[in-house]
Amino acid sequence: MSSISLPPDHRGQGARFIDATFRTKALPPPASTTFAGQTTIITGSNTGLGLRCAEIMLDLHLTHLIMAVRSIAKGEEAAAALRKAHPDAKIEVWELDMLSYDSVRLFAKRCESLPRLYIALLNAGYWEMDSWKIERSTGHETTLQVNYLSTALLAFLLLPVLKRSSQAGRPGRLSIVSSGLSLASQFTNRDAVPLIPSFDQLGPFSTMAGSERYSTTKTMECMFVWKLSQLVNADEVIVNAVDPGFTKGTALHRDAKGVVIKGLSAIANTFFARSPTQGAWCYVDGIAVKGKDSHGSFVMNWQISCFHSIMYTPEGKQTTELLWEETLEELDFAGVRSIAGSLRS
């Protein structure tokens, strides 16, 4: 059953956290899971869960890994260890800066030259912990730019490559890393028209405001996944969103400041967080274990989960449609409307 067909979860985030932490059994990939003969892109894969997922996939005989990273030097450093452990695999490091539309387009253009691309895991993400920042090249706030706008652009540009590479009985896979916090956002500006520009009208920064912005962009990702999935048949490309859960060892809070915040984060990581391996298992579950039933859905705790409750309301459906149309308009410079039309044919 798809996410949109499930009843919404009106519980608080605390109840969902208890379920994920104490009532969910971490599931490794089935023994039969293999990535032999496959080419995979993982964005943000030089550290954290992206790197751990790469290690697991290589252990499961991945043939060709493309590490899409902002810093080639840091990517090559991580790749060196992977190459040593897996000398038979082809491991490449390609530059991708999610703050730059130009970088996203150049990366996607390079992907068009691949003989085949079976899996794209869009893992790069950002959580503002210090102060609001506007990306000069796009005019948008950084969290919105990385988590939503550039992710949406990359997804659009990679879908035709994935569709071309699909084979009978083996559809391509496009998974966007979301979060359980997508279910908890307030999305206070959801009635704004236009919607996307309203995210750049910034008030005073606070830790709570940064957290809410992160959560809202993750809700937007799920709205986008739901709409994007309607452009392509699940027999050709399975599109979903996946939540790794609260996991230690990620780089999301690398900019956290203050003794209290750092202390609370350390305690939570020690006693409640999943291990990087368990978080990466969630990724593998989304890109390899879950099948066509996950198309257009949100995978959390190794199960297909509901979306944010707002997506089931007339108001939320209107917001989803508005966001989709404004996303097409924002990314029109890259020809996404034409891509959408070609995918439908």
Buried (B, 14 or more C-beta within 10 A) or exposed (E): EBBBEBEBBEEEEEEBBBBBBEEBEBBBBEEEBBBEEBBBBBBBBBBBBBBBBBBBBBEBBBBBBBBBBBBBEBBBEBBEEBBEEBEEBEBBBBBBBBBBBEBBBBBBEBBEEBEBBBBBBBBBBBBBBEEBBEBEEBEBBBBBBBBBBBBBBBBBBBBBBBBBBBEEEEBBBBBBBBBBBBBBBEBEBBEBEEBBBEBBEEEEBEBEBBBBBBBBBBBBBBBBBBBBBBBBBBEBBBBBBBBBBBBBBBBBEEEBEEEEEEEEBEEEBEEBBBEBBBBBBBBBBBBBBBEEBBBBBBBBBBBBBBBBBBBBEEEBEEBBEBBBEBBBEBBEEBBBEEBBEEBEE
